Amino acid sequence: MKRGVYEAIATLVGTIIGAGVLGIPYVISKSGFLIGIFHIVVIGLAVLMVNLFLGEVVLRTKGDHQLTGYAEKYLGKFGKILISLTMMFGIYGALIAYLIGGSESLSAIFSGPVFYYFIGYFVVMSGLVFIGLKAIKKSEFILSGLILFIVLIISLVGFTKINFNNLVSVNFSYFFYPYGVMMFAFLGMAAIPEMKEELANNKKRLKKAIIIGSLIPLIVYILFAFIVVGVTGENTSKIATLGLSNVFGWQIVLFGNLFALFAVSTGFLALGLALKGMYNYDYKLN
């Protein structure tokens, strides 16, 4: 595959794997590992199908748009207004959460007041969004690679501490408990129009990029949940990496904070670019 395809895959992976991944082990520890895996697989495959449907729409529609532009073309003005409000409230809320999460991770890694890290993190990330797709696709490629590397390190370190009894319990009274967190953790369709731009000279590769980019988070979530729930069991914390620190000490705290920082950073860049695309393409605001 050409570099552009890898960058498109990284964009989708980076958009999907955000802050939501840190909450997955906790909800799975409540429902039971097998029920949690069922949710990951079913929701992950359903989102993959939705991403493929949207990819087909993106390829068959002339011009560059964000979700709002496609909604207007096929659903009319009401559709555009509805999707615009959904994107603005959803993305701005997520961006604020990512800024808070990123600044807290930086403060935990380097120490110092969270406020100053918040300002610095905001300036850097907003600057990358302002520069545009060229800067972001390189950043997403690097950060997504680092996320996968850290998950691999945590998995290798944690595997020796797994108690397999933690993975066989099932609690049907909490069957739907993971649903909301899983849905949030898999959302990334706003990246599909960006992927089309990244593959401008090779649009036939979009389908493959969507499939791979949607399946990688599914595999990462299963592996991450397997390790965290297997190690911490019923003591799994709401923020997964905090619970691991009680078992492995400060080293895992460092990797956990780096993982959180990279995850929220990829999400911020992708969603920020999606919001910028909405204003530029669909509202003609530059």
DRENLO-340729 format. One record per atom (N, C-alpha, C): x, y, z; residue in one letter; residue number from 1; atom name. Coordinates in steps of 0.02 Angstrom, whole numbers. Layout:
N
     px     py     pz torvo zavo bati
      X      Y      Z     A  NUM   CA
...
//
This chain:
286
     px     py     pz torvo zavo bati
     42    -60      0     M    1    N
      0      0      0     M    1   CA
     44     62      0     M    1    C
     20    114    -34     K    2    N
     57    176    -37     K    2   CA
     50    215     28     K    2    C
     95    263     37     R    3    N
     96    302     99     R    3   CA
     29    337    112     R    3    C
     -3    362     59     G    4    N
    -67    396     67     G    4   CA
   -120    352     98     G    4    C
   -118    287     82     V    5    N
   -166    240    110     V    5   CA
   -153    232    185     V    5    C
    -90    225    203     Y    6    N
    -72    220    274     Y    6   CA
    -94    282    313     Y    6    C
    -85    340    283     E    7    N
   -105    402    316     E    7   CA
   -181    405    324     E    7    C
   -218    382    273     A    8    N
   -291    381    278     A    8   CA
   -313    333    333     A    8    C
   -282    275    336     I    9    N
   -297    227    390     I    9   CA
   -283    258    458     I    9    C
   -225    291    464     A   10    N
   -206    322    527     A   10   CA
   -256    376    547     A   10    C
   -283    413    498     T   11    N
   -332    465    513     T   11   CA
   -394    434    544     T   11    C
   -419    379    516     L   12    N
   -479    347    543     L   12   CA
   -464    316    611     L   12    C
   -408    282    617     V   13    N
   -389    251    681     V   13   CA
   -382    305    735     V   13    C
   -349    360    717     G   14    N
   -339    414    765     G   14   CA
   -404    448    786     G   14    C
   -452    451    739     T   15    N
   -517    481    756     T   15   CA
   -556    436    803     T   15    C
   -555    371    789     I   16    N
   -594    324    829     I   16   CA
   -564    314    898     I   16    C
   -499    301    901     I   17    N
   -467    289    966     I   17   CA
   -454    356   1000     I   17    C
   -499    374   1044     G   18    N
   -492    436   1082     G   18   CA
   -498    421   1156     G   18    C
   -526    468   1193     A   19    N
   -531    459   1265     A   19   CA
   -576    401   1284     A   19    C
   -622    381   1240     G   20    N
   -669    327   1256     G   20   CA
   -636    261   1273     G   20    C
   -578    248   1244     V   21    N
   -545    184   1255     V   21   CA
   -528    174   1329     V   21    C
   -514    227   1365     L   22    N
   -495    221   1436     L   22   CA
   -552    198   1480     L   22    C
   -614    206   1456     G   23    N
   -672    185   1496     G   23   CA
   -697    116   1479     G   23    C
   -672     86   1425     I   24    N
   -696     21   1403     I   24   CA
   -684    -34   1455     I   24    C
   -624    -42   1483     P   25    N
   -614    -96   1531     P   25   CA
   -661    -92   1591     P   25    C
   -676    -31   1615     Y   26    N
   -719    -24   1674     Y   26   CA
   -789    -52   1660     Y   26    C
   -819    -32   1604     V   27    N
   -888    -55   1591     V   27   CA
   -888   -130   1576     V   27    C
   -834   -156   1547     I   28    N
   -830   -228   1535     I   28   CA
   -822   -266   1600     I   28    C
   -786   -237   1648     S   29    N
   -778   -270   1713     S   29   CA
   -845   -276   1749     S   29    C
   -892   -232   1734     K   30    N
   -958   -235   1765     K   30   CA
  -1003   -288   1732     K   30    C
  -1001   -290   1665     S   31    N
  -1045   -337   1629     S   31   CA
  -1015   -407   1625     S   31    C
   -950   -411   1628     G   32    N
   -915   -474   1616     G   32   CA
   -879   -471   1549     G   32    C
   -821   -503   1546     F   33    N
   -778   -497   1487     F   33   CA
   -812   -522   1424     F   33    C
   -846   -578   1427     L   34    N
   -877   -607   1367     L   34   CA
   -932   -562   1340     L   34    C
   -972   -534   1384     I   35    N
  -1024   -487   1362     I   35   CA
   -992   -425   1332     I   35    C
   -938   -401   1363     G   36    N
   -903   -343   1337     G   36   CA
   -875   -355   1268     G   36    C
   -846   -414   1257     I   37    N
   -818   -430   1191     I   37   CA
   -875   -434   1139     I   37    C
   -932   -460   1160     F   38    N
   -990   -462   1115     F   38   CA
  -1008   -391   1092     F   38    C
  -1009   -344   1139     H   39    N
  -1025   -274   1122     H   39   CA
   -972   -245   1075     H   39    C
   -908   -257   1090     I   40    N
   -855   -230   1048     I   40   CA
   -862   -255    976     I   40    C
   -872   -321    968     V   41    N
   -876   -350    901     V   41   CA
   -938   -326    864     V   41    C
   -996   -329    896     V   42    N
  -1058   -311    862     V   42   CA
  -1059   -237    844     V   42    C
  -1043   -194    892     I   43    N
  -1043   -122    879     I   43   CA
   -987   -104    830     I   43    C
   -929   -134    838     G   44    N
   -873   -121    793     G   44   CA
   -890   -138    721     G   44    C
   -921   -195    710     L   45    N
   -940   -215    641     L   45   CA
   -996   -172    614     L   45    C
  -1044   -153    658     A   46    N
  -1098   -109    636     A   46   CA
  -1071    -41    614     A   46    C
  -1024    -15    653     V   47    N
   -993     50    635     V   47   CA
   -952     43    571     V   47    C
   -919    -14    562     L   48    N
   -883    -26    499     L   48   CA
   -930    -21    440     L   48    C
   -989    -52    445     M   49    N
  -1038    -49    390     M   49   CA
  -1060     23    377     M   49    C
  -1074     60    431     V   50    N
  -1094    130    423     V   50   CA
  -1039    171    389     V   50    C
   -977    158    410     N   51    N
   -920    193    379     N   51   CA
   -915    177    304     N   51    C
   -927    114    286     L   52    N
   -925     95    216     L   52   CA
   -982    128    177     L   52    C
  -1041    131    207     F   53    N
  -1098    165    174     F   53   CA
  -1081    238    161     F   53    C
  -1053    271    212     L   54    N
  -1035    341    205     L   54   CA
   -979    349    153     L   54    C
   -932    303    153     G   55    N
   -879    305    103     G   55   CA
   -906    302     32     G   55    C
   -958    261     22     E   56    N
   -989    257    -44     E   56   CA
  -1022    323    -63     E   56    C
  -1055    354    -15     V   57    N
  -1086    420    -27     V   57   CA
  -1033    471    -45     V   57    C
   -978    472     -6     V   58    N
   -924    520    -17     V   58   CA
   -894    512    -87     V   58    C
   -884    450   -108     L   59    N
   -853    437   -173     L   59   CA
   -899    456   -231     L   59    C
   -964    448   -222     R   60    N
  -1012    459   -276     R   60   CA
  -1038    530   -280     R   60    C
  -1016    572   -233     T   61    N
  -1039    642   -231     T   61   CA
   -983    688   -254     T   61    C
   -997    730   -302     K   62    N
   -946    776   -327     K   62   CA
   -932    831   -277     K   62    C
   -870    854   -277     G   63    N
   -850    909   -233     G   63   CA
   -828    885   -165     G   63    C
   -799    931   -126     D   64    N
   -777    917    -58     D   64   CA
   -828    943     -9     D   64    C
   -848    900     38     H   65    N
   -897    918     89     H   65   CA
   -878    885    155     H   65    C
   -910    908    208     Q   66    N
   -909    871    271     Q   66   CA
   -978    840    278     Q   66    C
   -992    809    334     L   67    N
  -1056    774    343     L   67   CA
  -1116    820    331     L   67    C
  -1108    884    351     T   68    N
  -1163    932    342     T   68   CA
  -1180    942    268     T   68    C
  -1128    945    226     G   69    N
  -1139    955    154     G   69   CA
  -1175    896    123     G   69    C
  -1156    836    142     Y   70    N
  -1190    776    116     Y   70   CA
  -1262    773    142     Y   70    C
  -1273    793    204     A   71    N
  -1340    794    231     A   71   CA
  -1385    842    192     A   71    C
  -1358    901    175     E   72    N
  -1397    950    137     E   72   CA
  -1413    923     67     E   72    C
  -1366    890     36     K   73    N
  -1376    866    -33     K   73   CA
  -1429    812    -36     K   73    C
  -1430    768     14     Y   74    N
  -1475    711     10     Y   74   CA
  -1536    715     57     Y   74    C
  -1533    759    107     L   75    N
  -1588    765    155     L   75   CA
  -1618    835    157     L   75    C
  -1588    883    121     G   76    N
  -1615    950    119     G   76   CA
  -1589    995    175     G   76    C
  -1617   1054    179     K   77    N
  -1595   1104    228     K   77   CA
  -1603   1080    299     K   77    C
  -1659   1046    312     F   78    N
  -1671   1022    380     F   78   CA
  -1616    973    401     F   78    C
  -1597    929    355     G   79    N
  -1543    882    369     G   79   CA
  -1478    917    384     G   79    C
  -1464    970    346     K   80    N
  -1402   1007    357     K   80   CA
  -1402   1040    426     K   80    C
  -1458   1072    443     I   81    N
  -1463   1105    509     I   81   CA
  -1455   1054    565     I   81    C
  -1489    997    558     L   82    N
  -1486    945    610     L   82   CA
  -1415    919    620     L   82    C
  -1382    902    565     I   83    N
  -1314    876    569     I   83   CA
  -1265    930    593     I   83    C
  -1277    993    572     S   84    N
  -1234   1048    594     S   84   CA
  -1236   1056    669     S   84    C
  -1297   1055    697     L   85    N
  -1305   1062    769     L   85   CA
  -1274   1003    806     L   85    C
  -1284    943    778     T   86    N
  -1256    883    808     T   86   CA
  -1180    886    809     T   86    C
  -1151    906    752     M   87    N
  -1078    910    748     M   87   CA
  -1050    964    793     M   87    C
  -1082   1022    794     M   88    N
  -1056   1077    834     M   88   CA
  -1057   1061    909     M   88    C
  -1115   1038    933     F   89    N
  -1120   1022   1004     F   89   CA
  -1075    962   1022     F   89    C
  -1077    910    980     G   90    N
  -1038    851    993     G   90   CA
   -963    863    989     G   90    C
   -941    896    936     I   91    N
   -869    905    926     I   91   CA
   -841    956    975     I   91    C
   -876   1012    985     Y   92    N
   -850   1061   1033     Y   92   CA
   -846   1031   1103     Y   92    C
   -896    991   1122     G   93    N
   -893    958   1186     G   93   CA
   -834    910   1191     G   93    C
   -823    871   1138     A   94    N
   -767    824   1137     A   94   CA
   -700    860   1139     A   94    C
   -695    916   1102     L   95    N
   -632    954   1101     L   95   CA
   -615    981   1170     L   95    C
   -665   1005   1205     I   96    N
   -653   1030   1274     I   96   CA
   -629    973   1318     I   96    C
   -663    915   1312     A   97    N
   -643    857   1352     A   97   CA
   -572    835   1335     A   97    C
   -554    837   1271     Y   98    N
   -487    818   1249     Y   98   CA
   -435    867   1275     Y   98    C
   -451    931   1275     L   99    N
   -405    981   1301     L   99   CA
   -391    970   1375     L   99    C
   -445    956   1412     I  100    N
   -437    943   1484     I  100   CA
   -396    879   1495     I  100    C
   -414    826   1459     G  101    N
   -377    763   1466     G  101   CA
   -305    769   1446     G  101    C
   -291    804   1391     G  102    N
   -222    812   1368     G  102   CA
   -180    852   1417     G  102    C
   -209    907   1442     S  103    N
   -171    949   1489     S  103   CA
   -159    914   1555     S  103    C
   -207    874   1578     E  104    N
   -197    836   1640     E  104   CA
   -144    782   1631     E  104    C
   -142    751   1572     S  105    N
    -90    701   1558     S  105   CA
    -21    734   1557     S  105    C
    -16    792   1526     L  106    N
     48    828   1524     L  106   CA
     70    848   1594     L  106    C
     23    870   1635     S  107    N
     39    889   1703     S  107   CA
     63    829   1744     S  107    C
     32    772   1732     A  108    N
     52    711   1768     A  108   CA
    121    687   1746     A  108    C
    138    697   1683     I  109    N
    203    675   1657     I  109   CA
    259    721   1678     I  109    C
    248    787   1670     F  110    N
    302    835   1680     F  110   CA
    295    874   1746     F  110    C
    238    868   1780     S  111    N
    221    906   1840     S  111   CA
    211    979   1824     S  111    C
    179   1015   1868     G  112    N
    165   1085   1856     G  112   CA
     90   1098   1851     G  112    C
     70   1162   1852     P  113    N
     -1   1180   1850     P  113   CA
    -35   1158   1785     P  113    C
    -94   1128   1792     V  114    N
   -132   1105   1734     V  114   CA
   -150   1163   1688     V  114    C
   -163   1222   1717     F  115    N
   -186   1279   1677     F  115   CA
   -136   1297   1622     F  115    C
    -72   1299   1639     Y  116    N
    -21   1318   1589     Y  116   CA
    -15   1266   1534     Y  116    C
    -21   1202   1554     Y  117    N
    -20   1150   1503     Y  117   CA
    -82   1154   1459     Y  117    C
   -138   1173   1489     F  118    N
   -201   1180   1450     F  118   CA
   -191   1233   1396     F  118    C
   -163   1290   1414     I  119    N
   -152   1344   1365     I  119   CA
   -102   1322   1311     I  119    C
    -47   1293   1332     G  120    N
      4   1271   1284     G  120   CA
    -22   1217   1237     G  120    C
    -58   1169   1266     Y  121    N
    -86   1114   1226     Y  121   CA
   -137   1141   1175     Y  121    C
   -178   1188   1198     F  122    N
   -228   1219   1154     F  122   CA
   -194   1255   1096     F  122    C
   -142   1292   1110     V  123    N
   -107   1330   1057     V  123   CA
    -76   1283   1005     V  123    C
    -43   1230   1029     V  124    N
    -10   1183    983     V  124   CA
    -61   1146    940     V  124    C
   -112   1119    972     M  125    N
   -161   1079    935     M  125   CA
   -202   1122    888     M  125    C
   -222   1181    911     S  126    N
   -260   1227    867     S  126   CA
   -217   1249    808     S  126    C
   -152   1259    820     G  127    N
   -107   1278    766     G  127   CA
   -103   1225    712     G  127    C
   -101   1161    733     L  128    N
    -99   1107    684     L  128   CA
   -164   1104    644     L  128    C
   -220   1114    678     V  129    N
   -285   1115    642     V  129   CA
   -287   1173    593     V  129    C
   -261   1231    614     F  130    N
   -260   1290    570     F  130   CA
   -218   1278    508     F  130    C
   -160   1244    517     I  131    N
   -117   1230    459     I  131   CA
   -154   1186    409     I  131    C
   -191   1137    435     G  132    N
   -233   1098    390     G  132   CA
   -213   1025    382     G  132    C
   -240    995    330     L  133    N
   -235    923    319     L  133   CA
   -163    899    314     L  133    C
   -120    936    280     K  134    N
    -52    914    268     K  134   CA
    -15    902    333     K  134    C
    -22    948    381     A  135    N
     11    940    446     A  135   CA
    -23    885    487     A  135    C
    -89    881    483     I  136    N
   -126    835    526     I  136   CA
   -116    763    504     I  136    C
   -114    749    439     K  137    N
   -107    680    418     K  137   CA
    -40    651    440     K  137    C
     12    692    441     K  138    N
     77    669    465     K  138   CA
     75    658    541     K  138    C
     43    705    576     S  139    N
     37    698    649     S  139   CA
     -3    637    668     S  139    C
    -60    626    633     E  140    N
   -102    568    647     E  140   CA
    -63    503    635     E  140    C
    -24    502    582     F  141    N
     15    442    564     F  141   CA
     63    425    621     F  141    C
     98    475    646     I  142    N
    147    464    700     I  142   CA
    112    446    765     I  142    C
     61    484    784     L  143    N
     27    473    848     L  143   CA
     -9    406    849     L  143    C
    -41    387    794     S  144    N
    -75    322    791     S  144   CA
    -25    265    799     S  144    C
     34    273    769     G  145    N
     86    223    778     G  145   CA
    109    217    850     G  145    C
    115    274    883     L  146    N
    135    275    954     L  146   CA
     82    243    998     L  146    C
     18    255    982     I  147    N
    -36    224   1021     I  147   CA
    -32    148   1016     I  147    C
    -24    122    956     L  148    N
    -20     50    947     L  148   CA
     41     22    982     L  148    C
     97     58    981     F  149    N
    158     36   1014     F  149   CA
    148     32   1090     F  149    C
    116     82   1119     I  150    N
    105     83   1192     I  150   CA
     57     27   1212     I  150    C
      4     16   1173     V  151    N
    -42    -39   1187     V  151   CA
     -4   -105   1186     V  151    C
     41   -113   1140     L  152    N
     81   -174   1136     L  152   CA
    125   -182   1198     L  152    C
    157   -127   1220     I  153    N
    199   -129   1279     I  153   CA
    158   -147   1341     I  153    C
    101   -114   1350     I  154    N
     57   -128   1407     I  154   CA
     35   -201   1405     I  154    C
     20   -226   1346     S  155    N
     -3   -295   1339     S  155   CA
     52   -345   1358     S  155    C
    112   -332   1334     L  156    N
    168   -377   1349     L  156   CA
    184   -377   1424     L  156    C
    183   -318   1455     V  157    N
    198   -313   1526     V  157   CA
    141   -344   1568     V  157    C
     79   -330   1547     G  158    N
     22   -352   1586     G  158   CA
      6   -425   1580     G  158    C
     26   -457   1525     F  159    N
      6   -527   1514     F  159   CA
     28   -573   1570     F  159    C
     86   -559   1599     T  160    N
    112   -603   1652     T  160   CA
     72   -597   1717     T  160    C
     31   -545   1723     K  161    N
     -7   -533   1784     K  161   CA
    -81   -551   1777     K  161    C
   -101   -579   1720     I  162    N
   -172   -592   1708     I  162   CA
   -196   -649   1752     I  162    C
   -254   -637   1783     N  163    N
   -291   -690   1819     N  163   CA
   -351   -708   1775     N  163    C
   -348   -766   1744     F  164    N
   -399   -785   1695     F  164   CA
   -468   -795   1727     F  164    C
   -471   -801   1793     N  165    N
   -536   -803   1826     N  165   CA
   -574   -737   1818     N  165    C
   -536   -683   1807     N  166    N
   -569   -618   1797     N  166   CA
   -604   -613   1730     N  166    C
   -590   -660   1685     L  167    N
   -615   -656   1617     L  167   CA
   -674   -702   1603     L  167    C
   -695   -741   1652     V  168    N
   -748   -790   1640     V  168   CA
   -815   -771   1672     V  168    C
   -815   -720   1714     S  169    N
   -878   -700   1747     S  169   CA
   -924   -665   1698     S  169    C
   -990   -674   1707     V  170    N
  -1040   -643   1665     V  170   CA
  -1095   -616   1710     V  170    C
  -1115   -554   1699     N  171    N
  -1168   -522   1738     N  171   CA
  -1222   -496   1691     N  171    C
  -1274   -536   1680     F  172    N
  -1325   -517   1631     F  172   CA
  -1366   -457   1652     F  172    C
  -1367   -442   1717     S  173    N
  -1403   -382   1740     S  173   CA
  -1369   -318   1715     S  173    C
  -1306   -324   1694     Y  174    N
  -1268   -267   1667     Y  174   CA
  -1255   -277   1591     Y  174    C
  -1300   -314   1558     F  175    N
  -1287   -332   1488     F  175   CA
  -1279   -271   1444     F  175    C
  -1321   -220   1454     F  176    N
  -1318   -160   1411     F  176   CA
  -1273   -105   1440     F  176    C
  -1242   -119   1496     Y  177    N
  -1200    -68   1529     Y  177   CA
  -1144    -42   1484     Y  177    C
  -1111    -84   1444     P  178    N
  -1056    -58   1403     P  178   CA
  -1078    -19   1341     P  178    C
  -1143    -21   1325     Y  179    N
  -1166      3   1259     Y  179   CA
  -1146     76   1245     Y  179    C
  -1161    121   1292     G  180    N
  -1148    192   1280     G  180   CA
  -1074    208   1270     G  180    C
  -1033    180   1314     V  181    N
   -960    191   1308     V  181   CA
   -934    163   1243     V  181    C
   -958    104   1224     M  182    N
   -935     73   1161     M  182   CA
   -953    115   1101     M  182    C
  -1015    141   1100     M  183    N
  -1037    182   1044     M  183   CA
   -992    243   1037     M  183    C
   -979    276   1094     F  184    N
   -935    336   1092     F  184   CA
   -865    317   1069     F  184    C
   -841    260   1092     A  185    N
   -772    239   1077     A  185   CA
   -762    221   1004     A  185    C
   -816    205    968     F  186    N
   -810    184    898     F  186   CA
   -828    239    848     F  186    C
   -852    296    872     L  187    N
   -873    348    825     L  187   CA
   -812    379    790     L  187    C
   -816    383    724     G  188    N
   -760    413    687     G  188   CA
   -779    431    616     G  188    C
   -844    431    601     M  189    N
   -865    441    532     M  189   CA
   -847    510    504     M  189    C
   -836    558    549     A  190    N
   -817    625    526     A  190   CA
   -750    624    489     A  190    C
   -712    570    498     A  191    N
   -647    565    465     A  191   CA
   -652    542    392     A  191    C
   -708    513    373     I  192    N
   -715    485    305     I  192   CA
   -704    537    250     I  192    C
   -735    597    255     P  193    N
   -721    648    204     P  193   CA
   -648    668    201     P  193    C
   -615    669    259     E  194    N
   -543    686    260     E  194   CA
   -502    632    225     E  194    C
   -523    569    235     M  195    N
   -488    514    202     M  195   CA
   -493    519    126     M  195    C
   -551    541    102     K  196    N
   -559    551     30     K  196   CA
   -508    602      4     K  196    C
   -498    656     42     E  197    N
   -449    706     21     E  197   CA
   -378    677     22     E  197    C
   -362    638     73     E  198    N
   -295    608     77     E  198   CA
   -282    559     20     E  198    C
   -336    529     -5     L  199    N
   -330    481    -60     L  199   CA
   -353    511   -126     L  199    C
   -344    575   -134     A  200    N
   -369    610   -193     A  200   CA
   -344    579   -258     A  200    C
   -283    553   -258     N  201    N
   -255    523   -318     N  201   CA
   -263    447   -320     N  201    C
   -297    420   -271     N  202    N
   -304    347   -267     N  202   CA
   -369    328   -231     N  202    C
   -425    356   -254     K  203    N
   -489    350   -219     K  203   CA
   -514    278   -215     K  203    C
   -491    235   -261     K  204    N
   -513    166   -260     K  204   CA
   -489    130   -197     K  204    C
   -440    158   -163     R  205    N
   -413    128   -102     R  205   CA
   -453    147    -40     R  205    C
   -504    189    -48     L  206    N
   -541    213     11     L  206   CA
   -575    156     47     L  206    C
   -605    110     10     K  207    N
   -640     54     42     K  207   CA
   -592     14     85     K  207    C
   -534     -3     59     K  208    N
   -485    -42     97     K  208   CA
   -462     -3    159     K  208    C
   -451     63    150     A  209    N
   -429    104    207     A  209   CA
   -482    107    261     A  209    C
   -546    111    241     I  210    N
   -601    112    290     I  210   CA
   -605     46    328     I  210    C
   -600     -9    292     I  211    N
   -604    -75    324     I  211   CA
   -547    -84    375     I  211    C
   -486    -72    353     I  212    N
   -429    -80    398     I  212   CA
   -431    -31    456     I  212    C
   -448     32    440     G  213    N
   -451     84    491     G  213   CA
   -506     74    542     G  213    C
   -558     37    523     S  214    N
   -613     22    570     S  214   CA
   -598    -41    611     S  214    C
   -561    -88    583     L  215    N
   -547   -151    617     L  215   CA
   -490   -144    668     L  215    C
   -442   -101    654     I  216    N
   -386    -92    701     I  216   CA
   -410    -71    771     I  216    C
   -455    -20    777     P  217    N
   -480     -3    844     P  217   CA
   -516    -61    877     P  217    C
   -554   -100    838     L  218    N
   -589   -158    866     L  218   CA
   -539   -206    899     L  218    C
   -485   -221    864     I  219    N
   -434   -266    890     I  219   CA
   -399   -236    950     I  219    C
   -383   -171    946     V  220    N
   -350   -137   1002     V  220   CA
   -394   -138   1064     V  220    C
   -459   -125   1056     Y  221    N
   -505   -124   1113     Y  221   CA
   -509   -192   1146     Y  221    C
   -513   -245   1106     I  222    N
   -515   -313   1134     I  222   CA
   -451   -328   1173     I  222    C
   -395   -312   1144     L  223    N
   -330   -326   1176     L  223   CA
   -323   -285   1240     L  223    C
   -340   -221   1237     F  224    N
   -334   -177   1295     F  224   CA
   -379   -200   1352     F  224    C
   -442   -218   1335     A  225    N
   -489   -241   1385     A  225   CA
   -467   -308   1414     A  225    C
   -441   -352   1372     F  226    N
   -416   -417   1394     F  226   CA
   -362   -410   1447     F  226    C
   -315   -365   1435     I  227    N
   -259   -355   1481     I  227   CA
   -283   -321   1545     I  227    C
   -319   -266   1539     V  228    N
   -338   -227   1598     V  228   CA
   -386   -266   1643     V  228    C
   -439   -293   1614     V  229    N
   -488   -331   1654     V  229   CA
   -456   -395   1680     V  229    C
   -413   -426   1641     G  230    N
   -379   -486   1664     G  230   CA
   -334   -474   1723     G  230    C
   -304   -415   1726     V  231    N
   -258   -398   1780     V  231   CA
   -295   -371   1841     V  231    C
   -342   -324   1831     T  232    N
   -373   -289   1887     T  232   CA
   -442   -315   1906     T  232    C
   -475   -352   1862     G  233    N
   -539   -383   1879     G  233   CA
   -592   -334   1903     G  233    C
   -623   -350   1960     E  234    N
   -675   -307   1988     E  234   CA
   -648   -241   2013     E  234    C
   -583   -236   2021     N  235    N
   -551   -174   2044     N  235   CA
   -532   -128   1987     N  235    C
   -555   -143   1927     T  236    N
   -541   -100   1869     T  236   CA
   -568    -30   1882     T  236    C
   -526     20   1872     S  237    N
   -546     89   1885     S  237   CA
   -581    118   1824     S  237    C
   -618    173   1835     K  238    N
   -654    205   1780     K  238   CA
   -607    230   1726     K  238    C
   -547    251   1745     I  239    N
   -494    267   1697     I  239   CA
   -444    210   1701     I  239    C
   -443    168   1650     A  240    N
   -411    103   1654     A  240   CA
   -339    105   1678     A  240    C
   -300    153   1655     T  241    N
   -229    154   1670     T  241   CA
   -215    169   1744     T  241    C
   -262    201   1778     L  242    N
   -252    215   1850     L  242   CA
   -253    151   1890     L  242    C
   -297    105   1872     G  243    N
   -300     41   1906     G  243   CA
   -237     -1   1896     G  243    C
   -209      4   1836     L  244    N
   -148    -34   1822     L  244   CA
    -89     -9   1863     L  244    C
    -90     55   1881     S  245    N
    -35     84   1920     S  245   CA
    -28     51   1988     S  245    C
    -84     27   2016     N  246    N
    -82     -7   2081     N  246   CA
    -46    -74   2077     N  246    C
    -42   -102   2017     V  247    N
    -10   -167   2007     V  247   CA
     62   -160   1984     V  247    C
     74   -112   1939     F  248    N
    140   -108   1907     F  248   CA
    182    -48   1929     F  248    C
    152      1   1963     G  249    N
    192     57   1986     G  249   CA
    197    114   1937     G  249    C
    246    158   1948     W  250    N
    250    221   1911     W  250   CA
    264    212   1837     W  250    C
    297    157   1818     Q  251    N
    313    148   1747     Q  251   CA
    250    144   1705     Q  251    C
    202    106   1730     I  252    N
    140     98   1692     I  252   CA
     99    163   1694     I  252    C
    108    202   1748     V  253    N
     75    268   1751     V  253   CA
    101    312   1695     V  253    C
    167    311   1684     L  254    N
    197    350   1630     L  254   CA
    170    329   1563     L  254    C
    171    264   1550     F  255    N
    144    239   1486     F  255   CA
     70    253   1479     F  255    C
     34    247   1535     G  256    N
    -38    261   1534     G  256   CA
    -53    333   1517     G  256    C
    -15    379   1546     N  257    N
    -25    450   1531     N  257   CA
     -5    467   1460     N  257    C
     48    436   1435     L  258    N
     67    445   1365     L  258   CA
     13    419   1318     L  258    C
    -13    360   1336     F  259    N
    -67    331   1296     F  259   CA
   -127    377   1294     F  259    C
   -147    403   1352     A  260    N
   -203    449   1355     A  260   CA
   -190    512   1316     A  260    C
   -128    539   1321     L  261    N
   -110    600   1285     L  261   CA
   -114    590   1210     L  261    C
    -85    536   1186     F  262    N
    -85    523   1114     F  262   CA
   -156    509   1089     F  262    C
   -196    474   1129     A  263    N
   -264    457   1108     A  263   CA
   -307    520   1101     A  263    C
   -304    565   1151     V  264    N
   -345    626   1147     V  264   CA
   -318    673   1094     V  264    C
   -253    670   1081     S  265    N
   -223    714   1030     S  265   CA
   -246    695    960     S  265    C
   -247    630    945     T  266    N
   -271    609    879     T  266   CA
   -344    626    871     T  266    C
   -384    617    924     G  267    N
   -454    635    921     G  267   CA
   -465    709    910     G  267    C
   -426    750    946     F  268    N
   -432    823    939     F  268   CA
   -416    845    868     F  268    C
   -361    820    840     L  269    N
   -341    840    773     L  269   CA
   -394    821    721     L  269    C
   -418    760    724     A  270    N
   -467    737    675     A  270   CA
   -533    774    680     A  270    C
   -558    782    741     L  271    N
   -622    817    750     L  271   CA
   -615    891    736     L  271    C
   -558    921    755     G  272    N
   -546    991    739     G  272   CA
   -545   1003    664     G  272    C
   -513    957    627     L  273    N
   -511    964    554     L  273   CA
   -581    953    524     L  273    C
   -620    908    553     A  274    N
   -688    897    529     A  274   CA
   -730    960    538     A  274    C
   -723    992    596     L  275    N
   -760   1054    609     L  275   CA
   -739   1109    562     L  275    C
   -674   1114    550     K  276    N
   -647   1163    503     K  276   CA
   -674   1150    433     K  276    C
   -677   1086    413     G  277    N
   -703   1068    348     G  277   CA
   -776   1086    340     G  277    C
   -814   1078    393     M  278    N
   -885   1097    391     M  278   CA
   -893   1171    377     M  278    C
   -855   1212    413     Y  279    N
   -859   1285    402     Y  279   CA
   -833   1305    333     Y  279    C
   -778   1274    311     N  280    N
   -747   1292    248     N  280   CA
   -788   1269    188     N  280    C
   -805   1205    187     Y  281    N
   -838   1176    128     Y  281   CA
   -913   1189    125     Y  281    C
   -946   1182    182     D  282    N
  -1019   1182    182     D  282   CA
  -1049   1249    201     D  282    C
  -1010   1293    232     Y  283    N
  -1035   1360    249     Y  283   CA
   -993   1415    217     Y  283    C
   -942   1394    178     K  284    N
   -899   1441    140     K  284   CA
   -867   1493    185     K  284    C
   -848   1473    246     L  285    N
   -814   1518    292     L  285   CA
   -741   1499    295     L  285    C
   -697   1545    279     N  286    N
   -625   1532    278     N  286   CA
   -590   1568    335     N  286    C
//
